[in-house]
Amino acid sequence: MFTGLGVAAWERRSCGAVSQYQVREWTPWHRHVTTCMLALAFLSVARERACRLARRRLVQEVDDGPALWAE
């Protein structure tokens, strides 16, 4: 069972640019993962705020009626 996984991982690693990426120490790997997690958190918060603002504008437009011209 694990032998097949090892062979599949070796085949993936042996092709192209993937073979160039090697984690040599833990510190750079942890920094990379931490940066990725922070980026994901930032994008999640930004998306939630944008959706909340769009919903608020939609509700306001429905309450006020359609905007026929810009004021």
N, CA, C, O and CB atoms as a CASP TS submission, in Angstrom:
PFRMAT TS
TARGET T0000
AUTHOR 0000-0000-0000
METHOD Language model
MODEL 1
PARENT N/A
ATOM      1  N   MET     1       0.829  -1.195   0.000  1.00  0.00           N
ATOM      2  CA  MET     1       0.000   0.000   0.000  1.00  0.00           C
ATOM      3  C   MET     1       0.872   1.256   0.000  1.00  0.00           C
ATOM      4  O   MET     1       0.694   2.135  -0.844  1.00  0.00           O
ATOM      5  CB  MET     1      -0.943  -0.001   1.215  1.00  0.00           C
ATOM      6  N   PHE     2       1.808   1.345   0.937  1.00  0.00           N
ATOM      7  CA  PHE     2       2.665   2.528   0.999  1.00  0.00           C
ATOM      8  C   PHE     2       3.685   2.546  -0.130  1.00  0.00           C
ATOM      9  O   PHE     2       4.167   3.614  -0.509  1.00  0.00           O
ATOM     10  CB  PHE     2       3.378   2.589   2.339  1.00  0.00           C
ATOM     11  N   THR     3       4.013   1.405  -0.660  1.00  0.00           N
ATOM     12  CA  THR     3       4.974   1.340  -1.756  1.00  0.00           C
ATOM     13  C   THR     3       4.424   2.064  -2.977  1.00  0.00           C
ATOM     14  O   THR     3       5.154   2.802  -3.639  1.00  0.00           O
ATOM     15  CB  THR     3       5.309  -0.125  -2.104  1.00  0.00           C
ATOM     16  N   GLY     4       3.153   1.862  -3.281  1.00  0.00           N
ATOM     17  CA  GLY     4       2.531   2.542  -4.414  1.00  0.00           C
ATOM     18  C   GLY     4       2.524   4.048  -4.234  1.00  0.00           C
ATOM     19  O   GLY     4       2.737   4.794  -5.189  1.00  0.00           O
ATOM     20  N   LEU     5       2.278   4.497  -3.006  1.00  0.00           N
ATOM     21  CA  LEU     5       2.285   5.934  -2.739  1.00  0.00           C
ATOM     22  C   LEU     5       3.680   6.507  -2.917  1.00  0.00           C
ATOM     23  O   LEU     5       3.842   7.610  -3.439  1.00  0.00           O
ATOM     24  CB  LEU     5       1.772   6.222  -1.326  1.00  0.00           C
ATOM     25  N   GLY     6       4.687   5.762  -2.486  1.00  0.00           N
ATOM     26  CA  GLY     6       6.061   6.225  -2.633  1.00  0.00           C
ATOM     27  C   GLY     6       6.461   6.336  -4.090  1.00  0.00           C
ATOM     28  O   GLY     6       7.127   7.294  -4.482  1.00  0.00           O
ATOM     29  N   VAL     7       6.060   5.362  -4.897  1.00  0.00           N
ATOM     30  CA  VAL     7       6.368   5.398  -6.327  1.00  0.00           C
ATOM     31  C   VAL     7       5.666   6.566  -6.989  1.00  0.00           C
ATOM     32  O   VAL     7       6.266   7.259  -7.811  1.00  0.00           O
ATOM     33  CB  VAL     7       5.964   4.081  -7.005  1.00  0.00           C
ATOM     34  N   ALA     8       4.400   6.802  -6.648  1.00  0.00           N
ATOM     35  CA  ALA     8       3.653   7.918  -7.237  1.00  0.00           C
ATOM     36  C   ALA     8       4.296   9.255  -6.847  1.00  0.00           C
ATOM     37  O   ALA     8       4.402  10.160  -7.675  1.00  0.00           O
ATOM     38  CB  ALA     8       2.168   7.879  -6.784  1.00  0.00           C
ATOM     39  N   ALA     9       4.716   9.374  -5.600  1.00  0.00           N
ATOM     40  CA  ALA     9       5.361  10.612  -5.153  1.00  0.00           C
ATOM     41  C   ALA     9       6.691  10.814  -5.878  1.00  0.00           C
ATOM     42  O   ALA     9       7.024  11.935  -6.263  1.00  0.00           O
ATOM     43  CB  ALA     9       5.585  10.588  -3.623  1.00  0.00           C
ATOM     44  N   TRP    10       7.450   9.733  -6.065  1.00  0.00           N
ATOM     45  CA  TRP    10       8.729   9.831  -6.765  1.00  0.00           C
ATOM     46  C   TRP    10       8.514  10.252  -8.218  1.00  0.00           C
ATOM     47  O   TRP    10       9.269  11.070  -8.744  1.00  0.00           O
ATOM     48  CB  TRP    10       9.484   8.489  -6.703  1.00  0.00           C
ATOM     49  N   GLU    11       7.491   9.699  -8.868  1.00  0.00           N
ATOM     50  CA  GLU    11       7.217  10.060 -10.256  1.00  0.00           C
ATOM     51  C   GLU    11       6.823  11.520 -10.373  1.00  0.00           C
ATOM     52  O   GLU    11       7.243  12.197 -11.311  1.00  0.00           O
ATOM     53  CB  GLU    11       6.118   9.175 -10.832  1.00  0.00           C
ATOM     54  N   ARG    12       6.026  12.019  -9.443  1.00  0.00           N
ATOM     55  CA  ARG    12       5.642  13.430  -9.463  1.00  0.00           C
ATOM     56  C   ARG    12       6.854  14.316  -9.247  1.00  0.00           C
ATOM     57  O   ARG    12       6.994  15.358  -9.887  1.00  0.00           O
ATOM     58  CB  ARG    12       4.580  13.718  -8.395  1.00  0.00           C
ATOM     59  N   ARG    13       7.728  13.899  -8.345  1.00  0.00           N
ATOM     60  CA  ARG    13       8.877  14.713  -8.007  1.00  0.00           C
ATOM     61  C   ARG    13       9.906  14.735  -9.128  1.00  0.00           C
ATOM     62  O   ARG    13      10.659  15.701  -9.259  1.00  0.00           O
ATOM     63  CB  ARG    13       9.510  14.211  -6.736  1.00  0.00           C
ATOM     64  N   SER    14       9.945  13.709  -9.915  1.00  0.00           N
ATOM     65  CA  SER    14      10.979  13.609 -10.929  1.00  0.00           C
ATOM     66  C   SER    14      10.659  14.403 -12.198  1.00  0.00           C
ATOM     67  O   SER    14      11.489  14.440 -13.106  1.00  0.00           O
ATOM     68  CB  SER    14      11.197  12.171 -11.278  1.00  0.00           C
ATOM     69  N   CYS    15       9.495  15.034 -12.294  1.00  0.00           N
ATOM     70  CA  CYS    15       9.148  15.746 -13.525  1.00  0.00           C
ATOM     71  C   CYS    15       9.290  17.256 -13.337  1.00  0.00           C
ATOM     72  O   CYS    15       8.705  17.840 -12.424  1.00  0.00           O
ATOM     73  CB  CYS    15       7.711  15.399 -13.961  1.00  0.00           C
ATOM     74  N   GLY    16      10.059  17.863 -14.197  1.00  0.00           N
ATOM     75  CA  GLY    16      10.123  19.314 -14.327  1.00  0.00           C
ATOM     76  C   GLY    16      10.478  20.097 -13.087  1.00  0.00           C
ATOM     77  O   GLY    16      11.348  19.707 -12.308  1.00  0.00           O
ATOM     78  N   ALA    17       9.781  21.222 -12.914  1.00  0.00           N
ATOM     79  CA  ALA    17      10.092  22.183 -11.859  1.00  0.00           C
ATOM     80  C   ALA    17       9.809  21.644 -10.471  1.00  0.00           C
ATOM     81  O   ALA    17      10.383  22.121  -9.492  1.00  0.00           O
ATOM     82  CB  ALA    17       9.311  23.445 -12.071  1.00  0.00           C
ATOM     83  N   VAL    18       8.937  20.661 -10.375  1.00  0.00           N
ATOM     84  CA  VAL    18       8.613  20.113  -9.060  1.00  0.00           C
ATOM     85  C   VAL    18       9.855  19.501  -8.438  1.00  0.00           C
ATOM     86  O   VAL    18      10.023  19.551  -7.219  1.00  0.00           O
ATOM     87  CB  VAL    18       7.487  19.061  -9.162  1.00  0.00           C
ATOM     88  N   SER    19      10.728  18.925  -9.255  1.00  0.00           N
ATOM     89  CA  SER    19      11.938  18.313  -8.720  1.00  0.00           C
ATOM     90  C   SER    19      12.915  19.362  -8.187  1.00  0.00           C
ATOM     91  O   SER    19      13.787  19.034  -7.383  1.00  0.00           O
ATOM     92  CB  SER    19      12.615  17.469  -9.794  1.00  0.00           C
ATOM     93  N   GLN    20      12.785  20.608  -8.618  1.00  0.00           N
ATOM     94  CA  GLN    20      13.674  21.657  -8.152  1.00  0.00           C
ATOM     95  C   GLN    20      13.310  22.157  -6.759  1.00  0.00           C
ATOM     96  O   GLN    20      14.153  22.727  -6.065  1.00  0.00           O
ATOM     97  CB  GLN    20      13.660  22.804  -9.122  1.00  0.00           C
ATOM     98  N   TYR    21      12.062  21.949  -6.345  1.00  0.00           N
ATOM     99  CA  TYR    21      11.613  22.442  -5.040  1.00  0.00           C
ATOM    100  C   TYR    21      11.882  21.381  -3.982  1.00  0.00           C
ATOM    101  O   TYR    21      11.299  20.297  -4.004  1.00  0.00           O
ATOM    102  CB  TYR    21      10.102  22.815  -5.072  1.00  0.00           C
ATOM    103  N   GLN    22      12.759  21.709  -3.074  1.00  0.00           N
ATOM    104  CA  GLN    22      13.052  20.807  -1.973  1.00  0.00           C
ATOM    105  C   GLN    22      13.075  21.618  -0.695  1.00  0.00           C
ATOM    106  O   GLN    22      13.632  22.715  -0.654  1.00  0.00           O
ATOM    107  CB  GLN    22      14.399  20.060  -2.190  1.00  0.00           C
ATOM    108  N   VAL    23      12.479  21.084   0.331  1.00  0.00           N
ATOM    109  CA  VAL    23      12.508  21.739   1.626  1.00  0.00           C
ATOM    110  C   VAL    23      13.782  21.293   2.319  1.00  0.00           C
ATOM    111  O   VAL    23      13.920  20.128   2.691  1.00  0.00           O
ATOM    112  CB  VAL    23      11.235  21.402   2.481  1.00  0.00           C
ATOM    113  N   ARG    24      14.698  22.208   2.489  1.00  0.00           N
ATOM    114  CA  ARG    24      15.982  21.852   3.089  1.00  0.00           C
ATOM    115  C   ARG    24      15.963  22.013   4.600  1.00  0.00           C
ATOM    116  O   ARG    24      16.645  21.277   5.312  1.00  0.00           O
ATOM    117  CB  ARG    24      17.091  22.700   2.497  1.00  0.00           C
ATOM    118  N   GLU    25      15.203  22.949   5.084  1.00  0.00           N
ATOM    119  CA  GLU    25      15.098  23.171   6.526  1.00  0.00           C
ATOM    120  C   GLU    25      13.655  23.474   6.879  1.00  0.00           C
ATOM    121  O   GLU    25      12.852  23.822   6.012  1.00  0.00           O
ATOM    122  CB  GLU    25      16.028  24.324   6.988  1.00  0.00           C
ATOM    123  N   TRP    26      13.335  23.342   8.145  1.00  0.00           N
ATOM    124  CA  TRP    26      11.964  23.564   8.587  1.00  0.00           C
ATOM    125  C   TRP    26      11.596  25.040   8.612  1.00  0.00           C
ATOM    126  O   TRP    26      10.455  25.392   8.313  1.00  0.00           O
ATOM    127  CB  TRP    26      11.760  22.966   9.957  1.00  0.00           C
ATOM    128  N   THR    27      12.533  25.906   8.958  1.00  0.00           N
ATOM    129  CA  THR    27      12.215  27.326   9.127  1.00  0.00           C
ATOM    130  C   THR    27      11.656  27.953   7.848  1.00  0.00           C
ATOM    131  O   THR    27      10.607  28.594   7.916  1.00  0.00           O
ATOM    132  CB  THR    27      13.456  28.085   9.568  1.00  0.00           C
ATOM    133  N   PRO    28      12.297  27.804   6.689  1.00  0.00           N
ATOM    134  CA  PRO    28      11.706  28.391   5.473  1.00  0.00           C
ATOM    135  C   PRO    28      10.350  27.801   5.123  1.00  0.00           C
ATOM    136  O   PRO    28       9.465  28.509   4.644  1.00  0.00           O
ATOM    137  CB  PRO    28      12.642  28.204   4.304  1.00  0.00           C
ATOM    138  N   TRP    29      10.186  26.507   5.361  1.00  0.00           N
ATOM    139  CA  TRP    29       8.906  25.869   5.074  1.00  0.00           C
ATOM    140  C   TRP    29       7.809  26.449   5.950  1.00  0.00           C
ATOM    141  O   TRP    29       6.713  26.736   5.471  1.00  0.00           O
ATOM    142  CB  TRP    29       9.001  24.356   5.278  1.00  0.00           C
ATOM    143  N   HIS    30       8.103  26.621   7.237  1.00  0.00           N
ATOM    144  CA  HIS    30       7.102  27.192   8.147  1.00  0.00           C
ATOM    145  C   HIS    30       6.788  28.639   7.769  1.00  0.00           C
ATOM    146  O   HIS    30       5.637  29.065   7.859  1.00  0.00           O
ATOM    147  CB  HIS    30       7.596  27.120   9.608  1.00  0.00           C
ATOM    148  N   ARG    31       7.785  29.384   7.354  1.00  0.00           N
ATOM    149  CA  ARG    31       7.538  30.764   6.921  1.00  0.00           C
ATOM    150  C   ARG    31       6.643  30.790   5.689  1.00  0.00           C
ATOM    151  O   ARG    31       5.733  31.612   5.589  1.00  0.00           O
ATOM    152  CB  ARG    31       8.866  31.487   6.627  1.00  0.00           C
ATOM    153  N   HIS    32       6.906  29.894   4.761  1.00  0.00           N
ATOM    154  CA  HIS    32       6.091  29.823   3.549  1.00  0.00           C
ATOM    155  C   HIS    32       4.640  29.472   3.884  1.00  0.00           C
ATOM    156  O   HIS    32       3.713  30.119   3.397  1.00  0.00           O
ATOM    157  CB  HIS    32       6.673  28.788   2.574  1.00  0.00           C
ATOM    158  N   VAL    33       4.451  28.461   4.705  1.00  0.00           N
ATOM    159  CA  VAL    33       3.098  28.032   5.068  1.00  0.00           C
ATOM    160  C   VAL    33       2.386  29.129   5.854  1.00  0.00           C
ATOM    161  O   VAL    33       1.197  29.369   5.643  1.00  0.00           O
ATOM    162  CB  VAL    33       3.143  26.727   5.893  1.00  0.00           C
ATOM    163  N   THR    34       3.102  29.795   6.756  1.00  0.00           N
ATOM    164  CA  THR    34       2.495  30.886   7.528  1.00  0.00           C
ATOM    165  C   THR    34       2.064  32.018   6.605  1.00  0.00           C
ATOM    166  O   THR    34       0.977  32.570   6.772  1.00  0.00           O
ATOM    167  CB  THR    34       3.480  31.413   8.591  1.00  0.00           C
ATOM    168  N   THR    35       2.902  32.368   5.636  1.00  0.00           N
ATOM    169  CA  THR    35       2.553  33.420   4.680  1.00  0.00           C
ATOM    170  C   THR    35       1.329  33.031   3.859  1.00  0.00           C
ATOM    171  O   THR    35       0.454  33.863   3.617  1.00  0.00           O
ATOM    172  CB  THR    35       3.738  33.712   3.750  1.00  0.00           C
ATOM    173  N   CYS    36       1.262  31.787   3.435  1.00  0.00           N
ATOM    174  CA  CYS    36       0.093  31.321   2.670  1.00  0.00           C
ATOM    175  C   CYS    36      -1.169  31.384   3.508  1.00  0.00           C
ATOM    176  O   CYS    36      -2.221  31.791   3.013  1.00  0.00           O
ATOM    177  CB  CYS    36       0.312  29.888   2.169  1.00  0.00           C
ATOM    178  N   MET    37      -1.081  30.986   4.775  1.00  0.00           N
ATOM    179  CA  MET    37      -2.253  31.027   5.645  1.00  0.00           C
ATOM    180  C   MET    37      -2.710  32.458   5.902  1.00  0.00           C
ATOM    181  O   MET    37      -3.910  32.731   5.936  1.00  0.00           O
ATOM    182  CB  MET    37      -1.953  30.332   6.969  1.00  0.00           C
ATOM    183  N   LEU    38      -1.757  33.374   6.082  1.00  0.00           N
ATOM    184  CA  LEU    38      -2.122  34.781   6.270  1.00  0.00           C
ATOM    185  C   LEU    38      -2.770  35.357   5.016  1.00  0.00           C
ATOM    186  O   LEU    38      -3.725  36.129   5.108  1.00  0.00           O
ATOM    187  CB  LEU    38      -0.888  35.607   6.645  1.00  0.00           C
ATOM    188  N   ALA    39      -2.257  34.989   3.852  1.00  0.00           N
ATOM    189  CA  ALA    39      -2.847  35.459   2.600  1.00  0.00           C
ATOM    190  C   ALA    39      -4.270  34.935   2.445  1.00  0.00           C
ATOM    191  O   ALA    39      -5.163  35.675   2.033  1.00  0.00           O
ATOM    192  CB  ALA    39      -1.989  35.025   1.402  1.00  0.00           C
ATOM    193  N   LEU    40      -4.485  33.665   2.772  1.00  0.00           N
ATOM    194  CA  LEU    40      -5.824  33.094   2.691  1.00  0.00           C
ATOM    195  C   LEU    40      -6.778  33.789   3.658  1.00  0.00           C
ATOM    196  O   LEU    40      -7.922  34.077   3.307  1.00  0.00           O
ATOM    197  CB  LEU    40      -5.779  31.594   2.982  1.00  0.00           C
ATOM    198  N   ALA    41      -6.310  34.057   4.870  1.00  0.00           N
ATOM    199  CA  ALA    41      -7.156  34.752   5.848  1.00  0.00           C
ATOM    200  C   ALA    41      -7.505  36.155   5.360  1.00  0.00           C
ATOM    201  O   ALA    41      -8.652  36.586   5.479  1.00  0.00           O
ATOM    202  CB  ALA    41      -6.451  34.827   7.220  1.00  0.00           C
ATOM    203  N   PHE    42      -6.523  36.868   4.812  1.00  0.00           N
ATOM    204  CA  PHE    42      -6.769  38.213   4.296  1.00  0.00           C
ATOM    205  C   PHE    42      -7.798  38.195   3.174  1.00  0.00           C
ATOM    206  O   PHE    42      -8.722  39.008   3.160  1.00  0.00           O
ATOM    207  CB  PHE    42      -5.469  38.837   3.801  1.00  0.00           C
ATOM    208  N   LEU    43      -7.637  37.269   2.235  1.00  0.00           N
ATOM    209  CA  LEU    43      -8.572  37.192   1.113  1.00  0.00           C
ATOM    210  C   LEU    43      -9.970  36.795   1.579  1.00  0.00           C
ATOM    211  O   LEU    43     -10.963  37.272   1.030  1.00  0.00           O
ATOM    212  CB  LEU    43      -8.066  36.195   0.068  1.00  0.00           C
ATOM    213  N   SER    44     -10.057  35.933   2.577  1.00  0.00           N
ATOM    214  CA  SER    44     -11.366  35.532   3.096  1.00  0.00           C
ATOM    215  C   SER    44     -12.085  36.710   3.735  1.00  0.00           C
ATOM    216  O   SER    44     -13.280  36.908   3.518  1.00  0.00           O
ATOM    217  CB  SER    44     -11.216  34.397   4.113  1.00  0.00           C
ATOM    218  N   VAL    45     -11.352  37.493   4.524  1.00  0.00           N
ATOM    219  CA  VAL    45     -11.953  38.667   5.172  1.00  0.00           C
ATOM    220  C   VAL    45     -12.340  39.703   4.117  1.00  0.00           C
ATOM    221  O   VAL    45     -13.415  40.295   4.205  1.00  0.00           O
ATOM    222  CB  VAL    45     -10.974  39.289   6.209  1.00  0.00           C
ATOM    223  N   ALA    46     -11.494  39.927   3.138  1.00  0.00           N
ATOM    224  CA  ALA    46     -11.798  40.903   2.086  1.00  0.00           C
ATOM    225  C   ALA    46     -13.035  40.484   1.298  1.00  0.00           C
ATOM    226  O   ALA    46     -13.874  41.321   0.965  1.00  0.00           O
ATOM    227  CB  ALA    46     -10.597  41.064   1.137  1.00  0.00           C
ATOM    228  N   ARG    47     -13.148  39.194   1.000  1.00  0.00           N
ATOM    229  CA  ARG    47     -14.316  38.711   0.262  1.00  0.00           C
ATOM    230  C   ARG    47     -15.591  38.865   1.094  1.00  0.00           C
ATOM    231  O   ARG    47     -16.629  39.274   0.572  1.00  0.00           O
ATOM    232  CB  ARG    47     -14.121  37.238  -0.144  1.00  0.00           C
ATOM    233  N   GLU    48     -15.513  38.541   2.373  1.00  0.00           N
ATOM    234  CA  GLU    48     -16.688  38.672   3.237  1.00  0.00           C
ATOM    235  C   GLU    48     -17.132  40.122   3.337  1.00  0.00           C
ATOM    236  O   GLU    48     -18.327  40.411   3.298  1.00  0.00           O
ATOM    237  CB  GLU    48     -16.393  38.117   4.631  1.00  0.00           C
ATOM    238  N   ARG    49     -16.175  41.034   3.468  1.00  0.00           N
ATOM    239  CA  ARG    49     -16.529  42.458   3.546  1.00  0.00           C
ATOM    240  C   ARG    49     -17.149  42.935   2.241  1.00  0.00           C
ATOM    241  O   ARG    49     -18.115  43.697   2.260  1.00  0.00           O
ATOM    242  CB  ARG    49     -15.292  43.306   3.881  1.00  0.00           C
ATOM    243  N   ALA    50     -16.610  42.500   1.114  1.00  0.00           N
ATOM    244  CA  ALA    50     -17.161  42.905  -0.183  1.00  0.00           C
ATOM    245  C   ALA    50     -18.576  42.363  -0.362  1.00  0.00           C
ATOM    246  O   ALA    50     -19.453  43.072  -0.857  1.00  0.00           O
ATOM    247  CB  ALA    50     -16.258  42.415  -1.330  1.00  0.00           C
ATOM    248  N   CYS    51     -18.802  41.124   0.033  1.00  0.00           N
ATOM    249  CA  CYS    51     -20.148  40.545  -0.083  1.00  0.00           C
ATOM    250  C   CYS    51     -21.131  41.257   0.839  1.00  0.00           C
ATOM    251  O   CYS    51     -22.276  41.511   0.463  1.00  0.00           O
ATOM    252  CB  CYS    51     -20.117  39.041   0.243  1.00  0.00           C
ATOM    253  N   ARG    52     -20.680  41.575   2.039  1.00  0.00           N
ATOM    254  CA  ARG    52     -21.552  42.269   2.992  1.00  0.00           C
ATOM    255  C   ARG    52     -21.922  43.647   2.459  1.00  0.00           C
ATOM    256  O   ARG    52     -23.075  44.063   2.569  1.00  0.00           O
ATOM    257  CB  ARG    52     -20.868  42.393   4.372  1.00  0.00           C
ATOM    258  N   LEU    53     -20.952  44.364   1.882  1.00  0.00           N
ATOM    259  CA  LEU    53     -21.217  45.684   1.311  1.00  0.00           C
ATOM    260  C   LEU    53     -22.174  45.587   0.129  1.00  0.00           C
ATOM    261  O   LEU    53     -23.073  46.416  -0.008  1.00  0.00           O
ATOM    262  CB  LEU    53     -19.908  46.350   0.875  1.00  0.00           C
ATOM    263  N   ALA    54     -21.990  44.583  -0.726  1.00  0.00           N
ATOM    264  CA  ALA    54     -22.878  44.410  -1.883  1.00  0.00           C
ATOM    265  C   ALA    54     -24.300  44.095  -1.427  1.00  0.00           C
ATOM    266  O   ALA    54     -25.263  44.615  -1.992  1.00  0.00           O
ATOM    267  CB  ALA    54     -22.354  43.288  -2.806  1.00  0.00           C
ATOM    268  N   ARG    55     -24.437  43.247  -0.407  1.00  0.00           N
ATOM    269  CA  ARG    55     -25.780  42.944   0.111  1.00  0.00           C
ATOM    270  C   ARG    55     -26.430  44.186   0.694  1.00  0.00           C
ATOM    271  O   ARG    55     -27.625  44.415   0.507  1.00  0.00           O
ATOM    272  CB  ARG    55     -25.714  41.841   1.177  1.00  0.00           C
ATOM    273  N   ARG    56     -25.632  44.998   1.411  1.00  0.00           N
ATOM    274  CA  ARG    56     -26.169  46.214   2.015  1.00  0.00           C
ATOM    275  C   ARG    56     -26.646  47.179   0.935  1.00  0.00           C
ATOM    276  O   ARG    56     -27.703  47.796   1.072  1.00  0.00           O
ATOM    277  CB  ARG    56     -25.111  46.890   2.907  1.00  0.00           C
ATOM    278  N   ARG    57     -25.861  47.311  -0.151  1.00  0.00           N
ATOM    279  CA  ARG    57     -26.264  48.189  -1.250  1.00  0.00           C
ATOM    280  C   ARG    57     -27.508  47.666  -1.946  1.00  0.00           C
ATOM    281  O   ARG    57     -28.371  48.451  -2.338  1.00  0.00           O
ATOM    282  CB  ARG    57     -25.129  48.337  -2.257  1.00  0.00           C
ATOM    283  N   LEU    58     -27.614  46.363  -2.103  1.00  0.00           N
ATOM    284  CA  LEU    58     -28.782  45.780  -2.745  1.00  0.00           C
ATOM    285  C   LEU    58     -30.031  46.003  -1.915  1.00  0.00           C
ATOM    286  O   LEU    58     -31.083  46.345  -2.455  1.00  0.00           O
ATOM    287  CB  LEU    58     -28.571  44.295  -2.982  1.00  0.00           C
ATOM    288  N   VAL    59     -29.928  45.813  -0.607  1.00  0.00           N
ATOM    289  CA  VAL    59     -31.077  46.032   0.275  1.00  0.00           C
ATOM    290  C   VAL    59     -31.474  47.503   0.258  1.00  0.00           C
ATOM    291  O   VAL    59     -32.661  47.826   0.237  1.00  0.00           O
ATOM    292  CB  VAL    59     -30.758  45.575   1.720  1.00  0.00           C
ATOM    293  N   GLN    60     -30.488  48.394   0.267  1.00  0.00           N
ATOM    294  CA  GLN    60     -30.784  49.821   0.233  1.00  0.00           C
ATOM    295  C   GLN    60     -31.473  50.196  -1.079  1.00  0.00           C
ATOM    296  O   GLN    60     -32.402  51.003  -1.080  1.00  0.00           O
ATOM    297  CB  GLN    60     -29.496  50.642   0.415  1.00  0.00           C
ATOM    298  N   GLU    61     -31.026  49.617  -2.194  1.00  0.00           N
ATOM    299  CA  GLU    61     -31.637  49.921  -3.485  1.00  0.00           C
ATOM    300  C   GLU    61     -33.073  49.414  -3.533  1.00  0.00           C
ATOM    301  O   GLU    61     -33.947  50.077  -4.093  1.00  0.00           O
ATOM    302  CB  GLU    61     -30.818  49.304  -4.627  1.00  0.00           C
ATOM    303  N   VAL    62     -33.322  48.250  -2.954  1.00  0.00           N
ATOM    304  CA  VAL    62     -34.679  47.710  -2.935  1.00  0.00           C
ATOM    305  C   VAL    62     -35.575  48.575  -2.066  1.00  0.00           C
ATOM    306  O   VAL    62     -36.725  48.826  -2.426  1.00  0.00           O
ATOM    307  CB  VAL    62     -34.682  46.259  -2.429  1.00  0.00           C
ATOM    308  N   ASP    63     -35.064  49.039  -0.916  1.00  0.00           N
ATOM    309  CA  ASP    63     -35.861  49.891  -0.032  1.00  0.00           C
ATOM    310  C   ASP    63     -36.143  51.254  -0.640  1.00  0.00           C
ATOM    311  O   ASP    63     -37.246  51.784  -0.500  1.00  0.00           O
ATOM    312  CB  ASP    63     -35.157  50.065   1.293  1.00  0.00           C
ATOM    313  N   ASP    64     -35.143  51.830  -1.321  1.00  0.00           N
ATOM    314  CA  ASP    64     -35.292  53.175  -1.895  1.00  0.00           C
ATOM    315  C   ASP    64     -35.944  53.154  -3.268  1.00  0.00           C
ATOM    316  O   ASP    64     -36.369  54.197  -3.764  1.00  0.00           O
ATOM    317  CB  ASP    64     -33.941  53.853  -1.990  1.00  0.00           C
ATOM    318  N   GLY    65     -36.026  52.020  -3.872  1.00  0.00           N
ATOM    319  CA  GLY    65     -36.509  51.940  -5.245  1.00  0.00           C
ATOM    320  C   GLY    65     -35.338  51.992  -6.182  1.00  0.00           C
ATOM    321  O   GLY    65     -34.236  52.363  -5.778  1.00  0.00           O
ATOM    322  N   PRO    66     -35.552  51.626  -7.429  1.00  0.00           N
ATOM    323  CA  PRO    66     -34.441  51.630  -8.380  1.00  0.00           C
ATOM    324  C   PRO    66     -33.934  53.038  -8.643  1.00  0.00           C
ATOM    325  O   PRO    66     -34.712  53.984  -8.764  1.00  0.00           O
ATOM    326  CB  PRO    66     -34.864  50.983  -9.688  1.00  0.00           C
ATOM    327  N   ALA    67     -32.643  53.156  -8.727  1.00  0.00           N
ATOM    328  CA  ALA    67     -32.030  54.465  -9.017  1.00  0.00           C
ATOM    329  C   ALA    67     -32.109  54.722 -10.522  1.00  0.00           C
ATOM    330  O   ALA    67     -31.459  54.030 -11.306  1.00  0.00           O
ATOM    331  CB  ALA    67     -30.535  54.518  -8.520  1.00  0.00           C
ATOM    332  N   LEU    68     -32.895  55.705 -10.923  1.00  0.00           N
ATOM    333  CA  LEU    68     -33.068  56.009 -12.329  1.00  0.00           C
ATOM    334  C   LEU    68     -31.954  56.906 -12.863  1.00  0.00           C
ATOM    335  O   LEU    68     -31.616  56.853 -14.045  1.00  0.00           O
ATOM    336  CB  LEU    68     -34.410  56.663 -12.552  1.00  0.00           C
ATOM    337  N   TRP    69     -31.393  57.721 -11.993  1.00  0.00           N
ATOM    338  CA  TRP    69     -30.295  58.570 -12.381  1.00  0.00           C
ATOM    339  C   TRP    69     -29.400  58.781 -11.176  1.00  0.00           C
ATOM    340  O   TRP    69     -29.817  58.590 -10.034  1.00  0.00           O
ATOM    341  CB  TRP    69     -30.799  59.912 -12.944  1.00  0.00           C
ATOM    342  N   ALA    70     -28.184  59.171 -11.439  1.00  0.00           N
ATOM    343  CA  ALA    70     -27.224  59.388 -10.354  1.00  0.00           C
ATOM    344  C   ALA    70     -27.484  60.754  -9.739  1.00  0.00           C
ATOM    345  O   ALA    70     -27.713  61.735 -10.448  1.00  0.00           O
ATOM    346  CB  ALA    70     -25.753  59.279 -10.867  1.00  0.00           C
ATOM    347  N   GLU    71     -27.444  60.806  -8.444  1.00  0.00           N
ATOM    348  CA  GLU    71     -27.694  62.086  -7.771  1.00  0.00           C
ATOM    349  C   GLU    71     -26.411  62.780  -7.453  1.00  0.00           C
ATOM    350  O   GLU    71     -26.425  63.873  -6.886  1.00  0.00           O
ATOM    351  CB  GLU    71     -28.494  61.889  -6.503  1.00  0.00           C
TER
END
